[in-house]
Amino acid sequence: MGSSREQTSAGRAAVTGVASPSLATGAEATVISGQPPVGPLSMAEIGRVLEGHRLGAYQLERFIGGGGMGAVFRALDTTLDRIVAVKVLARQQSADEEMLKRFRNEAQSAARLDHENIGRVHAVGSEDGWHFIVFEYIEGTNLRDLVRAEGAFDTGRAINVTIQVADALEHASARDVVHRDIKPSNIIITPTGRARLVDMGLARLHVEARDDLTSSGMTLGTFDYISPEQARDPRSADVRSDLYSLGCTVFFMLAGRPPFADGTMVQKLLQHQQEPPPSIEALRPDVPRRFAAAIARLMAKDPADRYQRPTDLVADLLGIADEEGIDVSASRSPGALVVEPSPPVRRRRLATLPWLLPVVALGALVAWLWWTSPAARRKTPSPAVPSALAVGMPAQDAAAESPPWRVVETPAGDREAASLADAVRRDHRTGLRRRSRRAGASADLGRVDGPRCTGAVARRAVGIVRGGARDGGGLRGRVADRLGHAVARAGPRGVRAR
């Protein structure tokens, strides 16, 4: 729609989905299937009929190309004395109410958009039964012809073009417009390197379903670049469908061919639906791994696995350009949204460390508090402590001569007792006897009177219990607690062992 090379050699297929004999190729044909055959005039024939004629204020100077929605002319706006592009709808299509609505929809969709990377619409009109739209005329070459003439793009050039098209898609999406026909021939590269998105012939406004021009069972798009969900139902297409088509276009820029280049139209549709796209790294080892991952993400089968917004893609591309030392400053239009470059995955992980360290420290503190709590100590087994209950008895003697006492319900052995008090009394008496035999002295080193014992002995017992010495039936933690309270009340005078 605005280039001297746009659609001249490879005009699109007729609305039946079969290429017209007057057109060179249908390899990149925009198809509107489910429609009856059109009248006898092809786009090239319309070009010959109207070239040199005048429609309203527009003198049609030269036929540029044509497609499923109309023939495009380079024209002179005699009112404003400027060069414009005029798209004319065929008369036989003007009789089709749905095609006429779609043609007007293109003008309305384009009129909503005003962006440096999108071809602008100037006017719409009709004369002598010819309906037409007047667009901005763009000097340049479409991406398809440029790659065919000059070869595949290098990484820097591909990233620059992709960023510009993504900016255009973000602008359109913010105004509820879905292009639905992103492909190389609809992207014009100007002599200054600016990418311009054109041809809103299949664009769709997000309106109520009853107003949608897309009928059930109809396929809209270009088979080499159509998203899986758009092929199934064009009404479900959103900006993520445009991003899928953009991914296929980026693949074309780098490989010189679409991802699924072989097969019939039906086979291509099935490949888009079922087969994973070929890896661009296998065809172009020089493509940075992160850029290859971005392309693969664009062409994910499930829309949820793709970039959800064009700005997300732009952020990743800016980050890649920064890593690779690629200057993309000239590619961004003055009105483009400010997008921060996305850091590489390595930096993202390092960025989480400042938040991770406090979490680890908090977990360590909680673990330490639990370990040092009384409940944890009761549950944690400790080494057995020698039963040195006798006051003043050397530790080595106790360890060598006095095995630990066991408090059980039914005492059966020499070192078993029915209660703590019984164990204390018997252990103290045994200690006194041993000391008496060694020293040959009397047993006045101390005596146990009935259920009484010295406070020191009780405190030693409490220490053993709290240290975790449990054997056989074991001593409950609550016994140690009761002894501790009793010791605190009785002080050095003694405590009744219970």
Buried (B, 14 or more C-beta within 10 A) or exposed (E): BBBBBBBBEBBBBBBBBEBBEBBEEBBBBBBBBBBEEBEEBBBBBBBBBBBEBBBBBBBBBEBBBBBBBBBBBBBBBEEEEEEBBBBBBBBBBBEBEBBBEBBBBBBBBBBBBEBBBBBBBBBBBBBEEBBBBBBBBBEBBBBBBBBBEEEBBBBBBBBBBBBBBBBBBBBBBBEBBBBBBBBBBBBBBBEEEBBBBBBBBBBBBEEEEEEBBBEEEBBBBBBBBBBBBBBBEBBEBBBBBBBBBBBBBBBBBBBBBBBBBEEEBEEBBBBBEEEEBBEBBEBBEEBBEBBBBBBBBBBBBEBEEBBBBBBBBBBBBBBBBBBEEBEBEEBBBEEBEEBEBBBBEEEEEEEEEEEEEEEEEEEEEEEEEEEEEEEEBEEEEEEBBBBBBBBEBEEEBBBEEBBBBBBBEEBEEEBBBEBBBBBBBBBBBBBBEBBBEEEEEEEEBBEBEEEBBBBBBBBBBBBBBBBBBBBEEBBEBEBBBBBBEBBEEEEEEBBEBE
